[in-house]
Amino acid sequence: GSRMNVPSGMFMKACAQHLLLLPDEIIIAILAFLEAKDLSRVALVSKRLNAFAQDDQLWKSLCCARWGNIQDNIQQRTEQRNTRRRVDWVSVFKTRKKVEENWLKGRYNVTIIPYTSEITCIQSDDTRIATGSYDQSIRVWNLHNESPTIQQPHIQPILSLEGHNNRVYCLQFKGDRLLSGSDDSTIKMWDMSSGACLYTLAAHARAVRCLQFDDSVLVSGSYDKTVKVWDLETQEQMFAIDGLRWCICCLKFDEKTIATGTLKKIELWDRHTGKHIADLEGHQSWVTSLQFDDTKMISGSMDTTIRIWDLRNRKCLKELTEHEKRVRCVQFDNTKLCSGSYDHTVKIWDWRTGTCQTTLYGHTASARCLYFNDSHLVSGSLDKTIRVWDFR
């Protein structure tokens, strides 16, 4: 249900006296209707109410209401640090709220990692950044360097994955498995702990432009105008979507649907059969990037716009037009949308309202790729740098 507002002053103290006559679980249930700022006010009324207002479950549900299911994420981080401490949800909320305000107001520290070649694709987790580039290699970088300042950009790659014979266009990693696609028309699977190439798929007849994998399936899209679905365990092709009119520039899939971006449209396919479901039409040029969830799709295009689509009726809800040149990459979460463009900027939007909240300047060529989590955004550019924007 909706949350309620707390009355002020004397009235609140009177309410509190009556409230404390109730059983503990009823008090907690009532407090669950409050917003964070009101819970903090309730905590000031009395010591006993303060104890209730610090209840872990209350703050956990406030966190989840605001940022989605972040529990797994936080549990994972606690495990990575090998600590058995329980999660303090009050401080999780306060820290995330501060970081959220920093994103909103454009407050960050930036680390610039110079490189010797143009960066085409990027992904990060809490500790590593992986990049692909024109020089045919994949580099893995340590996200937390000892001296991450602009004056001392000595961040060195901790791993170099060599083996492709042409530009690397796309990559994704999960745990220690990394998959990359290249202009050499192959896909390679790498072990990120050892740097070894585990296998190579002679996947397509032309450049592999985009890929995504989950625990069992890999989907790849190519300039050869095909989309292929692979069984990751056997490395066999399950089926192909072919006979298409245009090259595939980008793709994403979920349990049911594969979405592909091509000239002036997004095509939706059944993930299990490859059967065509529908098209989303409206862009005036190539669709270069997309992401979707159960209800919406967000796409970026060479027509300089970003479109937000309602997947329930397949209509365009909003068109964002603040980039001056081609949009090259988009990514969204519960509230934010980040986009990179040939106008050298990265923009941070509230996709719910369509307003641009912050523009990140610094790249001197196309912001070709980006990836963000709660506290960091990493961007790769044709200016041969990686920028790490830290909003903590």
C-alpha positions as CSV (number, residue, x, y, z in Angstrom):
1,G,0.0,0.0,0.0
2,S,0.9,3.7,0.0
3,R,3.0,5.2,2.7
4,M,1.6,7.8,5.1
5,N,2.9,11.1,6.5
6,V,3.7,11.6,10.2
7,P,2.0,14.5,12.2
8,S,4.3,16.9,14.0
9,G,5.3,17.9,17.5
10,M,3.0,17.4,20.5
11,F,0.4,15.4,18.5
12,M,3.1,12.9,17.5
13,K,4.1,12.4,21.2
14,A,0.5,11.8,22.1
15,C,0.2,9.3,19.2
16,A,3.4,7.6,20.3
17,Q,2.0,7.0,23.9
18,H,-1.0,5.1,22.4
19,L,1.2,3.4,19.8
20,L,3.4,1.9,22.5
21,L,0.5,0.2,24.2
22,L,0.1,-2.1,21.2
23,P,1.9,-5.4,20.8
24,D,5.4,-5.2,19.2
25,E,4.5,-6.8,15.9
26,I,1.5,-4.4,15.4
27,I,3.9,-1.4,16.1
28,I,6.3,-2.7,13.4
29,A,3.4,-3.2,11.0
30,I,2.2,0.4,11.5
31,L,5.7,1.8,11.1
32,A,6.1,-0.1,7.9
33,F,3.7,2.5,6.3
34,L,6.2,5.3,6.9
35,E,8.7,6.9,4.6
36,A,12.4,6.9,5.7
37,K,12.4,10.6,6.7
38,D,9.3,10.0,8.9
39,L,10.8,6.9,10.5
40,S,13.8,9.1,11.4
41,R,11.5,11.6,13.0
42,V,9.6,8.9,15.0
43,A,13.0,7.7,16.3
44,L,13.5,11.0,18.1
45,V,10.2,10.8,20.1
46,S,11.4,8.3,22.7
47,K,14.0,5.7,23.3
48,R,11.6,2.8,23.0
49,L,10.2,4.1,19.7
50,N,13.8,4.7,18.5
51,A,14.4,0.9,19.0
52,F,11.4,0.1,16.8
53,A,12.3,2.7,14.2
54,Q,15.7,1.0,13.8
55,D,14.2,-2.4,13.0
56,D,16.2,-4.1,10.3
57,Q,13.2,-5.5,8.3
58,L,11.6,-2.0,8.1
59,W,14.8,-0.6,6.5
60,K,15.3,-3.6,4.3
61,S,11.8,-3.2,2.9
62,L,12.4,0.6,2.4
63,C,15.6,-0.3,0.5
64,C,13.8,-2.9,-1.7
65,A,10.8,-0.5,-2.3
66,R,13.2,2.2,-3.5
67,W,15.9,0.2,-5.4
68,G,14.4,-3.2,-6.2
69,N,15.7,-6.5,-4.8
70,I,19.2,-5.5,-3.8
71,Q,19.5,-8.2,-1.1
72,D,21.5,-10.7,-3.3
73,N,23.9,-8.0,-4.3
74,I,24.6,-7.0,-0.8
75,Q,24.8,-10.6,0.5
76,Q,27.3,-11.3,-2.3
77,R,29.5,-8.4,-1.4
78,T,29.5,-9.4,2.3
79,E,30.5,-12.9,1.2
80,Q,33.3,-11.5,-1.0
81,R,34.7,-9.7,2.0
82,N,34.5,-13.0,3.9
83,T,32.6,-11.3,6.7
84,R,29.9,-13.0,8.7
85,R,28.4,-9.7,9.9
86,R,24.7,-9.2,9.4
87,V,23.7,-6.5,6.9
88,D,23.0,-3.2,8.6
89,W,20.0,-2.0,6.5
90,V,19.8,1.4,8.1
91,S,23.3,2.3,6.9
92,V,22.7,0.5,3.6
93,F,19.7,2.9,3.1
94,K,21.6,6.0,4.1
95,T,24.7,5.2,2.0
96,R,22.6,4.4,-1.1
97,K,20.5,7.6,-0.6
98,K,23.7,9.7,-0.5
99,V,25.0,8.0,-3.6
100,E,21.6,8.5,-5.3
101,E,21.8,12.2,-4.6
102,N,25.3,12.3,-6.0
103,W,24.1,10.7,-9.3
104,L,21.3,13.3,-9.4
105,K,23.5,16.3,-8.8
106,G,26.5,15.1,-10.8
107,R,28.9,14.8,-7.8
108,Y,31.6,12.3,-8.6
109,N,35.4,11.6,-8.7
110,V,36.7,10.6,-12.0
111,T,39.7,8.3,-12.8
112,I,41.0,8.3,-16.3
113,I,42.7,5.2,-17.6
114,P,44.7,6.0,-20.8
115,Y,45.0,3.1,-23.3
116,T,46.7,2.6,-26.6
117,S,43.7,1.8,-28.7
118,E,40.0,2.8,-29.1
119,I,37.6,1.1,-26.6
120,T,34.5,-0.5,-28.2
121,C,32.9,-2.5,-25.3
122,I,33.0,-2.5,-21.6
123,Q,31.6,-4.2,-18.5
124,S,32.4,-4.0,-14.8
125,D,31.5,-5.6,-11.5
126,D,32.5,-4.6,-8.0
127,T,36.2,-5.3,-8.5
128,R,37.0,-5.5,-12.3
129,I,36.5,-3.8,-15.6
130,A,36.7,-5.7,-18.8
131,T,37.3,-3.8,-22.1
132,G,37.5,-4.8,-25.8
133,S,39.1,-2.6,-28.4
134,Y,40.3,-2.0,-31.9
135,D,43.7,-3.6,-31.1
136,Q,42.1,-7.1,-31.1
137,S,42.5,-7.7,-27.4
138,I,40.5,-7.8,-24.3
139,R,41.9,-6.2,-21.1
140,V,40.8,-6.8,-17.6
141,W,41.5,-4.0,-15.1
142,N,41.3,-3.7,-11.4
143,L,38.5,-1.3,-10.5
144,H,40.0,-0.2,-7.1
145,N,43.5,1.0,-7.7
146,E,45.8,2.2,-4.9
147,S,46.2,5.7,-6.4
148,P,43.2,6.4,-8.6
149,T,43.9,10.1,-9.3
150,I,44.1,12.0,-12.6
151,Q,47.7,12.9,-11.8
152,Q,48.8,9.3,-11.5
153,P,46.9,7.2,-14.0
154,H,48.9,4.1,-13.4
155,I,46.1,1.6,-13.5
156,Q,47.6,-1.4,-15.3
157,P,45.5,-4.2,-16.8
158,I,45.7,-7.3,-14.6
159,L,45.0,-9.6,-17.6
160,S,45.3,-9.5,-21.3
161,L,43.2,-11.9,-23.4
162,E,44.8,-12.3,-26.8
163,G,43.5,-14.4,-29.7
164,H,41.1,-12.5,-31.9
165,N,42.4,-11.5,-35.3
166,N,40.4,-8.3,-35.7
167,R,38.6,-5.6,-33.6
168,V,36.7,-6.9,-30.6
169,Y,33.1,-5.5,-30.7
170,C,31.3,-7.0,-27.8
171,L,31.9,-8.9,-24.5
172,Q,30.1,-10.1,-21.4
173,F,31.4,-11.7,-18.3
174,K,29.8,-13.5,-15.4
175,G,31.9,-14.9,-12.6
176,D,35.1,-16.0,-14.3
177,R,33.6,-16.7,-17.7
178,L,34.0,-14.1,-20.4
179,L,32.6,-14.3,-23.9
180,S,33.8,-12.0,-26.7
181,G,32.7,-11.3,-30.3
182,S,34.9,-9.9,-33.0
183,D,35.2,-8.5,-36.5
184,D,37.0,-11.8,-37.2
185,S,33.5,-13.4,-37.2
186,T,34.3,-15.6,-34.2
187,I,33.1,-15.8,-30.6
188,K,35.6,-16.9,-27.9
189,M,35.0,-18.1,-24.4
190,W,37.8,-17.1,-21.8
191,D,38.6,-18.1,-18.3
192,M,39.2,-14.8,-16.5
193,S,41.2,-16.3,-13.7
194,S,43.8,-17.9,-15.9
195,G,43.5,-15.8,-19.1
196,A,43.1,-19.0,-21.2
197,C,40.8,-19.2,-24.2
198,L,38.6,-22.2,-23.5
199,Y,37.1,-22.5,-27.0
200,T,36.3,-20.6,-30.2
201,L,33.1,-20.7,-32.1
202,A,33.3,-20.0,-35.9
203,A,30.0,-18.3,-35.3
204,H,29.2,-16.1,-38.3
205,A,30.1,-15.2,-41.8
206,R,30.9,-11.5,-40.9
207,A,31.6,-9.4,-37.8
208,V,29.9,-10.5,-34.5
209,R,28.4,-7.2,-33.4
210,C,26.6,-8.2,-30.2
211,L,26.1,-11.1,-27.8
212,Q,24.5,-12.0,-24.5
213,F,24.6,-15.2,-22.5
214,D,22.9,-16.7,-19.4
215,D,23.6,-20.0,-17.6
216,S,22.6,-22.1,-20.5
217,V,22.2,-20.1,-23.7
218,L,24.3,-17.7,-25.8
219,V,22.6,-15.4,-28.4
220,S,24.8,-13.6,-31.0
221,G,24.0,-11.1,-33.7
222,S,26.1,-10.3,-36.7
223,Y,26.7,-8.1,-39.8
224,D,25.9,-11.3,-41.8
225,K,22.2,-10.5,-41.1
226,T,21.7,-13.5,-38.7
227,V,20.9,-14.1,-35.1
228,K,22.1,-17.4,-33.7
229,V,21.2,-19.2,-30.5
230,W,23.8,-21.6,-29.0
231,D,23.8,-24.2,-26.3
232,L,26.6,-23.1,-24.0
233,E,27.2,-26.6,-22.6
234,T,27.6,-28.4,-26.0
235,Q,28.7,-25.3,-28.0
236,E,26.2,-26.4,-30.7
237,Q,24.0,-24.0,-32.5
238,M,20.3,-24.6,-31.5
239,F,18.8,-22.5,-34.2
240,A,19.3,-19.4,-36.3
241,I,17.1,-16.5,-37.3
242,D,18.2,-15.7,-40.8
243,G,16.9,-14.4,-44.1
244,L,16.9,-10.9,-42.5
245,R,17.1,-7.7,-44.6
246,W,19.6,-5.8,-42.5
247,C,22.6,-6.2,-40.2
248,I,22.1,-6.8,-36.5
249,C,23.6,-3.9,-34.4
250,C,22.5,-4.9,-30.9
251,L,20.5,-7.5,-29.0
252,K,19.2,-8.5,-25.6
253,F,17.1,-11.4,-24.4
254,D,15.2,-12.6,-21.4
255,E,13.3,-15.9,-20.6
256,K,10.8,-15.4,-23.4
257,T,12.0,-12.9,-25.9
258,I,15.0,-11.9,-28.0
259,A,15.1,-8.2,-29.1
260,T,17.3,-7.1,-32.0
261,G,18.2,-3.6,-33.2
262,T,18.6,-3.0,-36.9
263,L,17.8,-0.3,-39.5
264,K,14.9,1.9,-38.2
265,K,13.3,-0.8,-36.1
266,I,13.6,-3.3,-33.2
267,E,12.5,-6.8,-33.9
268,L,11.1,-9.1,-31.3
269,W,11.5,-12.9,-31.6
270,D,10.4,-15.9,-29.5
271,R,13.6,-17.0,-27.6
272,H,12.7,-20.7,-27.8
273,T,11.6,-21.0,-31.5
274,G,13.0,-17.9,-33.2
275,K,9.5,-17.1,-34.4
276,H,8.9,-13.4,-35.2
277,I,6.6,-11.7,-32.7
278,A,6.5,-8.0,-33.6
279,D,8.4,-4.9,-34.7
280,L,8.8,-1.6,-32.8
281,E,9.1,1.1,-35.5
282,G,9.9,4.8,-35.1
283,H,13.6,5.4,-35.1
284,Q,14.9,7.1,-38.3
285,S,18.3,5.3,-38.5
286,W,20.2,2.3,-37.1
287,V,19.2,1.1,-33.6
288,T,22.6,0.8,-31.9
289,S,21.7,-0.2,-28.3
290,L,18.7,-1.5,-26.3
291,Q,17.6,-3.0,-23.0
292,F,14.2,-4.2,-21.8
293,D,12.3,-5.6,-18.9
294,D,8.8,-6.9,-18.5
295,T,7.0,-3.7,-19.3
296,K,9.4,-1.4,-21.2
297,M,12.2,-1.2,-23.8
298,I,14.7,1.6,-24.0
299,S,16.6,2.1,-27.3
300,G,19.3,4.4,-28.6
301,S,19.8,5.2,-32.3
302,M,22.1,6.9,-34.8
303,D,19.1,9.3,-35.4
304,T,20.4,10.9,-32.1
305,T,17.4,10.0,-30.1
306,I,16.5,7.6,-27.3
307,R,13.1,6.0,-27.3
308,I,11.2,4.6,-24.3
309,W,8.6,1.9,-25.4
310,D,5.7,0.4,-23.6
311,L,6.0,-3.3,-24.4
312,R,2.4,-4.0,-23.4
313,N,1.0,-2.1,-26.3
314,R,4.3,-1.7,-28.2
315,K,3.9,2.1,-28.4
316,C,6.6,4.7,-28.0
317,L,6.0,6.5,-24.7
318,K,8.8,9.1,-24.9
319,E,11.5,10.4,-27.2
320,L,14.6,11.9,-25.6
321,T,16.3,14.3,-27.9
322,E,19.1,16.0,-25.9
323,H,22.1,14.3,-27.5
324,E,23.5,16.3,-30.4
325,K,24.9,13.3,-32.3
326,R,24.4,9.5,-32.7
327,V,23.5,7.6,-29.5
328,R,25.8,4.6,-29.2
329,C,24.9,2.9,-25.8
330,V,22.1,2.9,-23.3
331,Q,21.6,1.1,-19.9
332,F,18.9,1.6,-17.3
333,D,18.0,0.5,-13.8
334,N,15.0,1.2,-11.4
335,T,15.2,5.0,-11.9
336,K,18.2,6.0,-14.0
337,L,19.0,5.7,-17.6
338,C,22.6,6.4,-18.8
339,S,23.5,7.0,-22.5
340,G,26.7,7.6,-24.4
341,S,27.0,9.4,-27.7
342,Y,29.1,10.5,-30.6
343,D,28.7,14.1,-29.1
344,H,31.4,12.9,-26.6
345,T,29.1,13.0,-23.6
346,V,27.5,10.6,-21.2
347,K,24.0,11.7,-20.0
348,I,22.2,10.5,-16.9
349,W,18.4,10.6,-17.2
350,D,15.4,9.9,-15.0
351,W,13.6,7.6,-17.5
352,R,10.3,7.9,-15.6
353,T,10.0,11.6,-16.4
354,G,12.4,11.8,-19.4
355,T,14.5,14.5,-17.9
356,C,18.2,14.7,-18.3
357,Q,19.6,15.2,-14.8
358,T,23.4,15.3,-15.4
359,T,25.8,15.4,-18.4
360,L,29.3,14.0,-17.9
361,Y,31.9,15.8,-20.0
362,G,35.5,14.7,-20.5
363,H,35.7,12.3,-23.4
364,T,37.2,13.9,-26.5
365,A,35.7,11.4,-29.0
366,S,32.6,9.2,-29.1
367,A,31.5,7.7,-25.8
368,R,31.2,4.3,-27.4
369,C,30.2,2.1,-24.5
370,L,29.3,2.3,-20.8
371,Y,28.3,0.1,-17.9
372,F,27.1,1.2,-14.4
373,N,26.2,-0.3,-11.1
374,D,25.0,1.4,-7.8
375,S,28.0,3.6,-7.3
376,H,30.2,3.6,-10.5
377,L,29.8,4.3,-14.1
378,V,32.6,3.2,-16.5
379,S,32.7,4.5,-20.0
380,G,35.0,3.6,-22.9
381,S,35.7,5.9,-25.8
382,L,37.3,6.2,-29.2
383,D,39.5,8.8,-27.6
384,K,41.5,5.7,-26.2
385,T,40.5,6.2,-22.6
386,I,38.4,4.5,-20.0
387,R,36.8,6.8,-17.5
388,V,35.7,5.6,-14.1
389,W,33.0,7.9,-12.6
390,D,32.7,7.2,-8.8
391,F,29.5,8.6,-7.2
392,R,30.2,7.5,-3.7
